[in-house]
Amino acid sequence: MKSGITIQNMARGWESKSVGEQIAGQEADATSPSEEQRVAVAAAADKQRKRQALELQRERILNARTANPHRRAALQAALSAIEEELRRIS
């Protein structure tokens, strides 16, 4: 008879724990970001990385010095393309 009481108490305790875990899981779901929010954050981070890369390329081109007119024209064309891309993503 004593073991029957213990089993019943164990079952109740286990059931209460399960309910507590369900409540905790629901609270965690409520505070975690949605898939749309995660996608938006990732897109913003990608945009920022791309902008930084373009700005570094732009800076490298601006620092380049050359007397060769063909090379200077190529650098100017690259600079124009980078600046256009920066305007597009801003």
C-alpha atoms as one frame of an Amber mdcrd trajectory, in Angstrom:
protein
   0.000   0.000   0.000   2.823   2.334   0.808   4.335   1.855  -2.654   1.009
   2.865  -4.237   1.146   6.236  -2.512   4.702   6.788  -3.644   3.818   5.990
  -7.235   0.879   8.368  -7.096   3.066  11.132  -5.635   5.722  10.486  -8.248
   3.143  10.694 -11.001   1.818  13.988  -9.698   5.288  15.413  -9.303   6.252
  14.323 -12.795   3.046  15.777 -14.210   3.679  19.110 -12.459   7.178  19.189
 -13.854   5.826  18.609 -17.338   3.367  21.503 -16.949   6.160  23.711 -15.663
   8.328  22.814 -18.655   5.443  23.613 -21.012   4.925  27.012 -19.399   8.650
  27.765 -19.552   8.717  26.705 -23.201   5.838  29.012 -24.051   7.510  31.911
 -22.273  10.746  31.242 -24.177   8.827  31.168 -27.461   7.192  34.492 -26.625
  10.544  36.189 -25.992  12.513  34.642 -28.860  12.650  36.581 -32.150  10.439
  35.431 -34.973  11.795  34.048 -38.222  10.949  37.341 -39.957  12.926  39.279
 -37.360  15.936  36.967 -37.725  15.810  37.353 -41.519  15.573  41.142 -41.222
  18.555  41.276 -38.855  20.594  39.019 -41.141  19.721  41.158 -44.179  20.739
  44.342 -42.352  24.033  42.752 -41.317  24.721  41.617 -44.900  23.969  45.113
 -46.180  26.335  46.636 -43.622  29.145  44.193 -44.529  28.685  44.922 -48.231
  28.766  48.670 -47.584  31.977  48.326 -45.559  33.617  46.240 -48.291  32.665
  48.793 -50.940  33.966  51.658 -48.825  37.279  49.839 -48.367  37.544  49.279
 -52.126  36.721  52.939 -52.724  39.406  54.021 -50.270  41.975  51.738 -51.922
  41.216  53.221 -55.334  41.405  56.783 -54.018  44.821  56.022 -52.505  46.167
  54.495 -55.732  48.614  56.718 -57.610  49.552  56.111 -61.215  50.981  58.065
 -64.112  49.608  55.611 -66.665  46.509  57.167 -68.281  44.962  53.757 -69.053
  45.366  52.627 -65.473  43.964  55.947 -64.226  40.919  55.535 -66.496  40.356
  51.996 -65.211  40.593  53.216 -61.616  38.132  56.019 -62.358  35.675  53.564
 -63.920  35.975  51.254 -60.922  35.473  54.182 -58.562  32.335  55.239 -60.436
  30.941  51.699 -60.261  31.633  51.461 -56.524  30.047  54.832 -55.813  26.973
  53.848 -57.823  26.686  50.605 -55.853  27.019  52.539 -52.581  24.208  54.882
 -53.651  22.060  51.892 -54.634  22.369  50.083 -51.314  22.002  53.207 -49.139
